């Protein structure tokens, strides 16, 4: 059985893409939460949020 470099690189790219998409989502959610707290529209303004993961 030969090592499939293409498959390995595709899998790595898929994992990295998922990681970056997750990071982008968390950053966007944090920004929106901070904006809402700044404008007084967040019920939890001032309290720390639990992060998933």
PDB file of N, H, CA, C and O in Angstrom:
ATOM      1  N   UNK A   1       0.847  -1.177   0.000  1.00  0.00           N
ATOM      2  CA  UNK A   1       0.000   0.000   0.000  1.00  0.00           C
ATOM      3  C   UNK A   1       0.894   1.243   0.000  1.00  0.00           C
ATOM      4  O   UNK A   1       1.707   1.418   0.908  1.00  0.00           O
ATOM      5  N   UNK A   2       0.755   2.085  -0.986  1.00  0.00           N
ATOM      6  H   UNK A   2       0.095   1.943  -1.724  1.00  0.00           H
ATOM      7  CA  UNK A   2       1.581   3.275  -1.125  1.00  0.00           C
ATOM      8  C   UNK A   2       0.962   4.447  -0.362  1.00  0.00           C
ATOM      9  O   UNK A   2      -0.256   4.557  -0.218  1.00  0.00           O
ATOM     10  N   UNK A   3       1.843   5.307   0.114  1.00  0.00           N
ATOM     11  H   UNK A   3       2.832   5.218  -0.003  1.00  0.00           H
ATOM     12  CA  UNK A   3       1.394   6.514   0.814  1.00  0.00           C
ATOM     13  C   UNK A   3       0.824   7.490  -0.209  1.00  0.00           C
ATOM     14  O   UNK A   3       1.458   7.780  -1.224  1.00  0.00           O
ATOM     15  N   UNK A   4      -0.361   7.987   0.063  1.00  0.00           N
ATOM     16  H   UNK A   4      -0.876   7.752   0.887  1.00  0.00           H
ATOM     17  CA  UNK A   4      -1.026   8.900  -0.863  1.00  0.00           C
ATOM     18  C   UNK A   4      -0.835  10.331  -0.371  1.00  0.00           C
ATOM     19  O   UNK A   4      -1.573  10.806   0.492  1.00  0.00           O
ATOM     20  N   UNK A   5       0.157  11.004  -0.927  1.00  0.00           N
ATOM     21  H   UNK A   5       0.756  10.618  -1.629  1.00  0.00           H
ATOM     22  CA  UNK A   5       0.479  12.367  -0.513  1.00  0.00           C
ATOM     23  C   UNK A   5      -0.682  13.323  -0.789  1.00  0.00           C
ATOM     24  O   UNK A   5      -0.979  14.194   0.029  1.00  0.00           O
ATOM     25  N   UNK A   6      -1.324  13.163  -1.920  1.00  0.00           N
ATOM     26  H   UNK A   6      -1.083  12.455  -2.584  1.00  0.00           H
ATOM     27  CA  UNK A   6      -2.448  14.038  -2.279  1.00  0.00           C
ATOM     28  C   UNK A   6      -3.565  13.945  -1.245  1.00  0.00           C
ATOM     29  O   UNK A   6      -4.093  14.961  -0.794  1.00  0.00           O
ATOM     30  N   UNK A   7      -3.919  12.714  -0.874  1.00  0.00           N
ATOM     31  H   UNK A   7      -3.490  11.888  -1.240  1.00  0.00           H
ATOM     32  CA  UNK A   7      -4.985  12.523   0.118  1.00  0.00           C
ATOM     33  C   UNK A   7      -4.593  13.115   1.468  1.00  0.00           C
ATOM     34  O   UNK A   7      -5.421  13.715   2.153  1.00  0.00           O
ATOM     35  N   UNK A   8      -3.335  12.945   1.845  1.00  0.00           N
ATOM     36  H   UNK A   8      -2.662  12.458   1.288  1.00  0.00           H
ATOM     37  CA  UNK A   8      -2.865  13.489   3.120  1.00  0.00           C
ATOM     38  C   UNK A   8      -2.933  15.012   3.116  1.00  0.00           C
ATOM     39  O   UNK A   8      -3.352  15.619   4.101  1.00  0.00           O
ATOM     40  N   UNK A   9      -2.524  15.627   2.016  1.00  0.00           N
ATOM     41  H   UNK A   9      -2.183  15.134   1.216  1.00  0.00           H
ATOM     42  CA  UNK A   9      -2.565  17.094   1.924  1.00  0.00           C
ATOM     43  C   UNK A   9      -3.999  17.613   1.902  1.00  0.00           C
ATOM     44  O   UNK A   9      -4.294  18.649   2.499  1.00  0.00           O
ATOM     45  N   UNK A  10      -4.884  16.902   1.220  1.00  0.00           N
ATOM     46  H   UNK A  10      -4.644  16.061   0.736  1.00  0.00           H
ATOM     47  CA  UNK A  10      -6.287  17.317   1.201  1.00  0.00           C
ATOM     48  C   UNK A  10      -6.901  17.233   2.591  1.00  0.00           C
ATOM     49  O   UNK A  10      -7.659  18.118   2.991  1.00  0.00           O
ATOM     50  N   UNK A  11      -6.579  16.172   3.332  1.00  0.00           N
ATOM     51  H   UNK A  11      -5.963  15.454   3.007  1.00  0.00           H
ATOM     52  CA  UNK A  11      -7.097  16.024   4.692  1.00  0.00           C
ATOM     53  C   UNK A  11      -6.561  17.137   5.583  1.00  0.00           C
ATOM     54  O   UNK A  11      -7.305  17.711   6.378  1.00  0.00           O
ATOM     55  N   UNK A  12      -5.271  17.443   5.452  1.00  0.00           N
ATOM     56  H   UNK A  12      -4.667  16.977   4.806  1.00  0.00           H
ATOM     57  CA  UNK A  12      -4.676  18.517   6.256  1.00  0.00           C
ATOM     58  C   UNK A  12      -5.347  19.852   5.936  1.00  0.00           C
ATOM     59  O   UNK A  12      -5.650  20.627   6.843  1.00  0.00           O
ATOM     60  N   UNK A  13      -5.576  20.120   4.662  1.00  0.00           N
ATOM     61  H   UNK A  13      -5.329  19.490   3.926  1.00  0.00           H
ATOM     62  CA  UNK A  13      -6.225  21.362   4.254  1.00  0.00           C
ATOM     63  C   UNK A  13      -7.642  21.440   4.809  1.00  0.00           C
ATOM     64  O   UNK A  13      -8.095  22.510   5.217  1.00  0.00           O
ATOM     65  N   UNK A  14      -8.336  20.314   4.825  1.00  0.00           N
ATOM     66  H   UNK A  14      -7.968  19.446   4.494  1.00  0.00           H
ATOM     67  CA  UNK A  14      -9.698  20.291   5.355  1.00  0.00           C
ATOM     68  C   UNK A  14      -9.704  20.612   6.844  1.00  0.00           C
ATOM     69  O   UNK A  14     -10.545  21.378   7.314  1.00  0.00           O
ATOM     70  N   UNK A  15      -8.773  20.030   7.582  1.00  0.00           N
ATOM     71  H   UNK A  15      -8.089  19.408   7.200  1.00  0.00           H
ATOM     72  CA  UNK A  15      -8.677  20.280   9.024  1.00  0.00           C
ATOM     73  C   UNK A  15      -8.327  21.744   9.287  1.00  0.00           C
ATOM     74  O   UNK A  15      -8.933  22.385  10.145  1.00  0.00           O
ATOM     75  N   UNK A  16      -7.352  22.268   8.550  1.00  0.00           N
ATOM     76  H   UNK A  16      -6.860  21.746   7.853  1.00  0.00           H
ATOM     77  CA  UNK A  16      -6.949  23.663   8.730  1.00  0.00           C
ATOM     78  C   UNK A  16      -8.085  24.621   8.382  1.00  0.00           C
ATOM     79  O   UNK A  16      -8.290  25.620   9.072  1.00  0.00           O
ATOM     80  N   UNK A  17      -8.816  24.324   7.325  1.00  0.00           N
ATOM     81  H   UNK A  17      -8.650  23.512   6.764  1.00  0.00           H
ATOM     82  CA  UNK A  17      -9.934  25.170   6.929  1.00  0.00           C
ATOM     83  C   UNK A  17     -10.999  25.189   8.012  1.00  0.00           C
ATOM     84  O   UNK A  17     -11.530  26.247   8.349  1.00  0.00           O
ATOM     85  N   UNK A  18     -11.308  24.025   8.555  1.00  0.00           N
ATOM     86  H   UNK A  18     -10.877  23.166   8.281  1.00  0.00           H
ATOM     87  CA  UNK A  18     -12.308  23.944   9.629  1.00  0.00           C
ATOM     88  C   UNK A  18     -11.849  24.727  10.849  1.00  0.00           C
ATOM     89  O   UNK A  18     -12.650  25.404  11.493  1.00  0.00           O
ATOM     90  N   UNK A  19     -10.564  24.636  11.169  1.00  0.00           N
ATOM     91  H   UNK A  19      -9.913  24.085  10.646  1.00  0.00           H
ATOM     92  CA  UNK A  19     -10.022  25.354  12.324  1.00  0.00           C
ATOM     93  C   UNK A  19     -10.119  26.861  12.112  1.00  0.00           C
ATOM     94  O   UNK A  19     -10.503  27.596  13.022  1.00  0.00           O
ATOM     95  N   UNK A  20      -9.772  27.318  10.918  1.00  0.00           N
ATOM     96  H   UNK A  20      -9.460  26.721  10.179  1.00  0.00           H
ATOM     97  CA  UNK A  20      -9.821  28.751  10.635  1.00  0.00           C
ATOM     98  C   UNK A  20     -11.251  29.272  10.582  1.00  0.00           C
ATOM     99  O   UNK A  20     -11.512  30.392  11.023  1.00  0.00           O
ATOM    100  N   UNK A  21     -12.178  28.487  10.055  1.00  0.00           N
ATOM    101  H   UNK A  21     -11.966  27.577   9.697  1.00  0.00           H
ATOM    102  CA  UNK A  21     -13.583  28.889  10.019  1.00  0.00           C
ATOM    103  C   UNK A  21     -14.119  29.013  11.439  1.00  0.00           C
ATOM    104  O   UNK A  21     -14.855  29.950  11.748  1.00  0.00           O
ATOM    105  N   UNK A  22     -13.752  28.073  12.301  1.00  0.00           N
ATOM    106  H   UNK A  22     -13.154  27.312  12.050  1.00  0.00           H
ATOM    107  CA  UNK A  22     -14.174  28.124  13.703  1.00  0.00           C
ATOM    108  C   UNK A  22     -13.610  29.362  14.384  1.00  0.00           C
ATOM    109  O   UNK A  22     -14.322  30.042  15.123  1.00  0.00           O
ATOM    110  N   UNK A  23     -12.332  29.660  14.142  1.00  0.00           N
ATOM    111  H   UNK A  23     -11.753  29.108  13.542  1.00  0.00           H
ATOM    112  CA  UNK A  23     -11.709  30.850  14.723  1.00  0.00           C
ATOM    113  C   UNK A  23     -12.417  32.119  14.252  1.00  0.00           C
ATOM    114  O   UNK A  23     -12.688  33.019  15.046  1.00  0.00           O
ATOM    115  N   UNK A  24     -12.714  32.181  12.956  1.00  0.00           N
ATOM    116  H   UNK A  24     -12.494  31.449  12.311  1.00  0.00           H
ATOM    117  CA  UNK A  24     -13.385  33.353  12.393  1.00  0.00           C
ATOM    118  C   UNK A  24     -14.767  33.543  13.027  1.00  0.00           C
ATOM    119  O   UNK A  24     -15.156  34.667  13.346  1.00  0.00           O
ATOM    120  N   UNK A  25     -15.509  32.440  13.208  1.00  0.00           N
ATOM    121  H   UNK A  25     -15.194  31.528  12.949  1.00  0.00           H
ATOM    122  CA  UNK A  25     -16.828  32.521  13.825  1.00  0.00           C
ATOM    123  C   UNK A  25     -16.724  33.024  15.264  1.00  0.00           C
ATOM    124  O   UNK A  25     -17.479  33.905  15.676  1.00  0.00           O
ATOM    125  N   UNK A  26     -15.784  32.462  16.024  1.00  0.00           N
ATOM    126  H   UNK A  26     -15.170  31.747  15.690  1.00  0.00           H
ATOM    127  CA  UNK A  26     -15.630  32.875  17.425  1.00  0.00           C
ATOM    128  C   UNK A  26     -15.255  34.345  17.535  1.00  0.00           C
ATOM    129  O   UNK A  26     -15.745  35.051  18.415  1.00  0.00           O
ATOM    130  N   UNK A  27     -14.386  34.805  16.642  1.00  0.00           N
ATOM    131  H   UNK A  27     -13.988  34.231  15.926  1.00  0.00           H
ATOM    132  CA  UNK A  27     -13.984  36.210  16.650  1.00  0.00           C
ATOM    133  C   UNK A  27     -15.175  37.111  16.326  1.00  0.00           C
ATOM    134  O   UNK A  27     -15.365  38.148  16.962  1.00  0.00           O
ATOM    135  N   UNK A  28     -15.974  36.714  15.338  1.00  0.00           N
ATOM    136  H   UNK A  28     -15.819  35.872  14.822  1.00  0.00           H
ATOM    137  CA  UNK A  28     -17.151  37.502  14.970  1.00  0.00           C
ATOM    138  C   UNK A  28     -18.176  37.516  16.103  1.00  0.00           C
ATOM    139  O   UNK A  28     -18.762  38.559  16.395  1.00  0.00           O
ATOM    140  N   UNK A  29     -18.395  36.373  16.737  1.00  0.00           N
ATOM    141  H   UNK A  29     -17.919  35.526  16.500  1.00  0.00           H
ATOM    142  CA  UNK A  29     -19.347  36.294  17.843  1.00  0.00           C
ATOM    143  C   UNK A  29     -18.883  37.150  19.016  1.00  0.00           C
ATOM    144  O   UNK A  29     -19.690  37.831  19.649  1.00  0.00           O
ATOM    145  N   UNK A  30     -17.581  37.116  19.307  1.00  0.00           N
ATOM    146  H   UNK A  30     -16.925  36.563  18.793  1.00  0.00           H
ATOM    147  CA  UNK A  30     -17.043  37.931  20.400  1.00  0.00           C
ATOM    148  C   UNK A  30     -17.230  39.416  20.098  1.00  0.00           C
ATOM    149  O   UNK A  30     -17.609  40.192  20.975  1.00  0.00           O
ATOM    150  N   UNK A  31     -16.964  39.803  18.861  1.00  0.00           N
ATOM    151  H   UNK A  31     -16.656  39.172  18.148  1.00  0.00           H
ATOM    152  CA  UNK A  31     -17.126  41.204  18.466  1.00  0.00           C
ATOM    153  C   UNK A  31     -18.573  41.648  18.618  1.00  0.00           C
ATOM    154  O   UNK A  31     -18.834  42.723  19.157  1.00  0.00           O
ATOM    155  N   UNK A  32     -19.511  40.840  18.151  1.00  0.00           N
ATOM    156  H   UNK A  32     -19.299  39.967  17.713  1.00  0.00           H
ATOM    157  CA  UNK A  32     -20.925  41.195  18.262  1.00  0.00           C
ATOM    158  C   UNK A  32     -21.367  41.266  19.722  1.00  0.00           C
ATOM    159  O   UNK A  32     -22.145  42.143  20.096  1.00  0.00           O
ATOM    160  N   UNK A  33     -20.866  40.338  20.548  1.00  0.00           N
ATOM    161  H   UNK A  33     -20.234  39.626  20.244  1.00  0.00           H
ATOM    162  CA  UNK A  33     -21.221  40.347  21.965  1.00  0.00           C
ATOM    163  C   UNK A  33     -20.696  41.618  22.641  1.00  0.00           C
ATOM    164  O   UNK A  33     -21.398  42.230  23.447  1.00  0.00           O
ATOM    165  N   UNK A  34     -19.463  42.012  22.311  1.00  0.00           N
ATOM    166  H   UNK A  34     -18.893  41.514  21.657  1.00  0.00           H
ATOM    167  CA  UNK A  34     -18.894  43.220  22.903  1.00  0.00           C
ATOM    168  C   UNK A  34     -19.626  44.476  22.429  1.00  0.00           C
ATOM    169  O   UNK A  34     -19.845  45.406  23.205  1.00  0.00           O
ATOM    170  N   UNK A  35     -19.996  44.493  21.160  1.00  0.00           N
ATOM    171  H   UNK A  35     -19.818  43.737  20.529  1.00  0.00           H
ATOM    172  CA  UNK A  35     -20.766  45.633  20.650  1.00  0.00           C
ATOM    173  C   UNK A  35     -22.130  45.730  21.327  1.00  0.00           C
ATOM    174  O   UNK A  35     -22.579  46.820  21.682  1.00  0.00           O
ATOM    175  N   UNK A  36     -22.780  44.593  21.502  1.00  0.00           N
ATOM    176  H   UNK A  36     -22.415  43.708  21.214  1.00  0.00           H
ATOM    177  CA  UNK A  36     -24.088  44.579  22.160  1.00  0.00           C
ATOM    178  C   UNK A  36     -23.961  45.048  23.601  1.00  0.00           C
ATOM    179  O   UNK A  36     -24.803  45.806  24.082  1.00  0.00           O
ATOM    180  N   UNK A  37     -22.914  44.604  24.297  1.00  0.00           N
ATOM    181  H   UNK A  37     -22.230  43.988  23.906  1.00  0.00           H
ATOM    182  CA  UNK A  37     -22.706  45.022  25.683  1.00  0.00           C
ATOM    183  C   UNK A  37     -22.416  46.518  25.739  1.00  0.00           C
ATOM    184  O   UNK A  37     -22.891  47.209  26.641  1.00  0.00           O
ATOM    185  N   UNK A  38     -21.648  47.015  24.792  1.00  0.00           N
ATOM    186  H   UNK A  38     -21.262  46.454  24.060  1.00  0.00           H
ATOM    187  CA  UNK A  38     -21.303  48.432  24.755  1.00  0.00           C
ATOM    188  C   UNK A  38     -22.544  49.291  24.526  1.00  0.00           C
ATOM    189  O   UNK A  38     -22.643  50.402  25.048  1.00  0.00           O
ATOM    190  N   UNK A  39     -23.472  48.778  23.758  1.00  0.00           N
ATOM    191  H   UNK A  39     -23.392  47.876  23.334  1.00  0.00           H
ATOM    192  CA  UNK A  39     -24.693  49.529  23.471  1.00  0.00           C
ATOM    193  C   UNK A  39     -25.804  49.239  24.471  1.00  0.00           C
ATOM    194  O   UNK A  39     -26.909  49.766  24.344  1.00  0.00           O
ATOM    195  N   UNK A  40     -25.518  48.411  25.454  1.00  0.00           N
ATOM    196  H   UNK A  40     -24.620  47.983  25.557  1.00  0.00           H
ATOM    197  CA  UNK A  40     -26.497  48.121  26.496  1.00  0.00           C
ATOM    198  C   UNK A  40     -27.579  47.155  26.074  1.00  0.00           C
ATOM    199  O   UNK A  40     -28.653  47.143  26.675  1.00  0.00           O
ATOM    200  N   UNK A  41     -27.334  46.351  25.067  1.00  0.00           N
ATOM    201  H   UNK A  41     -26.461  46.361  24.579  1.00  0.00           H
ATOM    202  CA  UNK A  41     -28.369  45.442  24.575  1.00  0.00           C
ATOM    203  C   UNK A  41     -28.094  43.994  24.931  1.00  0.00           C
ATOM    204  O   UNK A  41     -28.821  43.098  24.503  1.00  0.00           O
ATOM    205  N   UNK A  42     -27.062  43.762  25.702  1.00  0.00           N
ATOM    206  H   UNK A  42     -26.472  44.491  26.050  1.00  0.00           H
ATOM    207  CA  UNK A  42     -26.723  42.397  26.068  1.00  0.00           C
ATOM    208  C   UNK A  42     -27.177  42.151  27.501  1.00  0.00           C
ATOM    209  O   UNK A  42     -26.822  42.906  28.406  1.00  0.00           O
ATOM    210  N   UNK A  43     -27.953  41.106  27.707  1.00  0.00           N
ATOM    211  H   UNK A  43     -28.242  40.492  26.972  1.00  0.00           H
ATOM    212  CA  UNK A  43     -28.472  40.813  29.040  1.00  0.00           C
ATOM    213  C   UNK A  43     -27.366  40.490  30.023  1.00  0.00           C
ATOM    214  O   UNK A  43     -27.548  40.618  31.234  1.00  0.00           O
ATOM    215  N   UNK A  44     -26.236  40.077  29.518  1.00  0.00           N
ATOM    216  H   UNK A  44     -26.088  39.972  28.535  1.00  0.00           H
ATOM    217  CA  UNK A  44     -25.171  39.627  30.395  1.00  0.00           C
ATOM    218  C   UNK A  44     -24.030  40.626  30.449  1.00  0.00           C
ATOM    219  O   UNK A  44     -22.935  40.274  30.885  1.00  0.00           O
ATOM    220  N   UNK A  45     -24.247  41.841  30.028  1.00  0.00           N
ATOM    221  H   UNK A  45     -25.138  42.127  29.674  1.00  0.00           H
ATOM    222  CA  UNK A  45     -23.179  42.822  29.948  1.00  0.00           C
ATOM    223  C   UNK A  45     -22.354  42.848  31.232  1.00  0.00           C
ATOM    224  O   UNK A  45     -22.878  43.063  32.325  1.00  0.00           O
ATOM    225  N   UNK A  46     -21.071  42.626  31.073  1.00  0.00           N
ATOM    226  H   UNK A  46     -20.645  42.451  30.185  1.00  0.00           H
ATOM    227  CA  UNK A  46     -20.183  42.647  32.221  1.00  0.00           C
ATOM    228  C   UNK A  46     -19.837  41.270  32.743  1.00  0.00           C
ATOM    229  O   UNK A  46     -18.789  41.094  33.366  1.00  0.00           O
ATOM    230  N   UNK A  47     -20.697  40.284  32.503  1.00  0.00           N
ATOM    231  H   UNK A  47     -21.547  40.427  31.997  1.00  0.00           H
ATOM    232  CA  UNK A  47     -20.399  38.929  32.966  1.00  0.00           C
ATOM    233  C   UNK A  47     -19.605  38.189  31.908  1.00  0.00           C
ATOM    234  O   UNK A  47     -19.782  38.412  30.710  1.00  0.00           O
ATOM    235  N   UNK A  48     -18.748  37.325  32.351  1.00  0.00           N
ATOM    236  H   UNK A  48     -18.604  37.144  33.324  1.00  0.00           H
ATOM    237  CA  UNK A  48     -17.942  36.532  31.413  1.00  0.00           C
ATOM    238  C   UNK A  48     -18.801  35.449  30.793  1.00  0.00           C
ATOM    239  O   UNK A  48     -19.654  34.857  31.455  1.00  0.00           O
ATOM    240  N   UNK A  49     -18.570  35.202  29.537  1.00  0.00           N
ATOM    241  H   UNK A  49     -17.878  35.684  28.999  1.00  0.00           H
ATOM    242  CA  UNK A  49     -19.283  34.132  28.826  1.00  0.00           C
ATOM    243  C   UNK A  49     -18.424  32.883  28.860  1.00  0.00           C
ATOM    244  O   UNK A  49     -17.195  32.950  28.842  1.00  0.00           O
ATOM    245  N   UNK A  50     -19.096  31.742  28.909  1.00  0.00           N
ATOM    246  H   UNK A  50     -20.094  31.687  28.923  1.00  0.00           H
ATOM    247  CA  UNK A  50     -18.355  30.481  28.817  1.00  0.00           C
ATOM    248  C   UNK A  50     -18.043  30.245  27.346  1.00  0.00           C
ATOM    249  O   UNK A  50     -18.901  30.432  26.484  1.00  0.00           O
ATOM    250  N   UNK A  51     -16.828  29.838  27.069  1.00  0.00           N
ATOM    251  H   UNK A  51     -16.131  29.686  27.770  1.00  0.00           H
ATOM    252  CA  UNK A  51     -16.489  29.532  25.683  1.00  0.00           C
ATOM    253  C   UNK A  51     -16.675  28.036  25.447  1.00  0.00           C
ATOM    254  O   UNK A  51     -16.455  27.208  26.332  1.00  0.00           O
ATOM    255  N   UNK A  52     -17.085  27.726  24.229  1.00  0.00           N
ATOM    256  H   UNK A  52     -17.264  28.399  23.510  1.00  0.00           H
ATOM    257  CA  UNK A  52     -17.240  26.314  23.851  1.00  0.00           C
ATOM    258  C   UNK A  52     -15.908  25.824  23.335  1.00  0.00           C
ATOM    259  O   UNK A  52     -15.241  26.502  22.553  1.00  0.00           O
ATOM    260  N   UNK A  53     -15.526  24.645  23.776  1.00  0.00           N
ATOM    261  H   UNK A  53     -16.067  24.094  24.411  1.00  0.00           H
ATOM    262  CA  UNK A  53     -14.332  24.033  23.200  1.00  0.00           C
ATOM    263  C   UNK A  53     -13.216  24.057  24.093  1.00  0.00           C
ATOM    264  O   UNK A  53     -12.137  23.576  23.745  1.00  0.00           O
TER     265      UNK A  53
END
